Amino acid sequence: MCLTLPKPEEIPETTVDITVTVTDGENPIEGAIVTIGDVACSNGTGSAGGCTLRGVSIGEGVTVTCTASGYDDYSGTADITEETTTMTITMTEETSGSTEEEPSG
């Protein structure tokens, strides 16, 4: 029996790298912890509010969470495709409860 395997360039990507920017709508948020699916930027966002998550699994309805001191926790879902390379999360200053919405990107 002989199997024909696809050439490496024909194998679709199953993960992507996503650059995330976290803001309060006007200013970047430093130190935010972002998780997309099972990948997190555990060191937090930098002074420009950004971090890159490497190896995020492609899929529909992938959970996106973000926490930052002084802000309501963010929780939402996103469809991650081969074309998903950036995402912006807008957080609100801390009140009681959490925010659920769709991330843009």
N, C-alpha and C positions, 0 to 999 in steps of 0.2 A: 504494500500500500504506500502511496506517495501523497504527501500533503503539500499544497502550495500555500506558503505564508505570504502575507502582504509585505511589500517593501517597507522599510522603516518610515519613509516619508508618507506612506499611505495610511499609517495607523493614526487615528484621530487622537488629539490631546485629551487626556482625562483630567488634567489639572491646569490651572492658570495662576499667574502671579498678579495680585491686585494691589495697586497703590491706593491707600485710603487717606482721605483728609477729613479731620474732625474739626468742626467749628461751632460757634454759638449763633451762627447766622451772619456774624460780622468779623469775628476774631478767631484765630486758631486756638485750639485747646491742647495744651501740652500735658503729657502724662496719661492720656486716655488709653484704656485697654480695650482693644477691638478684637472680636472673635467672629470669623466667618466659617460656618460649618465646624470643623474640628481643628482649624488653624487659628492661632492667636498671635498678636504682637505683644508678647508678655512684658516687654521692656517699656511699653507705652509709646505714645506718639511724641515726636520731637517738638521743638519750639515753633515750627511752622504747622503743627497739628497733623503731621503725616507719618505714615509707616507703610511698609510693603509686606504683605502676607504672601508667602511663597508656597506653592503646591496646594492651592484651594481647589477642592473637587468641583467639577462641573455638575450642575443639577438644577432642578426646579425647586422653588420654595426653600432655599438654603437659609438657615437661621443666621441672623446677623445681630450681634450684641455689642454694646459699648458702655463702659463705665468710666466716670471721671469724677474726681472729688469736686463737690460743689454743684454737680449737675444731676438731673434725673437720669436713671438708668435708661438706656435705649435698647429696644428689642424690636426686630422686624424680620422680614424675609426678603430674599432676592433670588431671581433666576440668574444663575451663573452660567455663562456660555464661553466659548473660545474667544469671543470678542470682548468679554468683560475684563478691562484692564485698570479701570479707575472706579472709585466710589466715594461719594461725599456723604458724611453723616452730620446732621445738624442737631445739636443737643440743646436742651433748655435748662436754665438755671434751676437749681434744686427747689422742688416743692414737695408735696406729699404724693406718692404714687409713682408710676413709671409711664414712659411714652412708648406707644407702639405705632409705627408707621413704616412706609416703604422707603428704603434708602434710595438716593438718586445715583445714577451712574451708568 
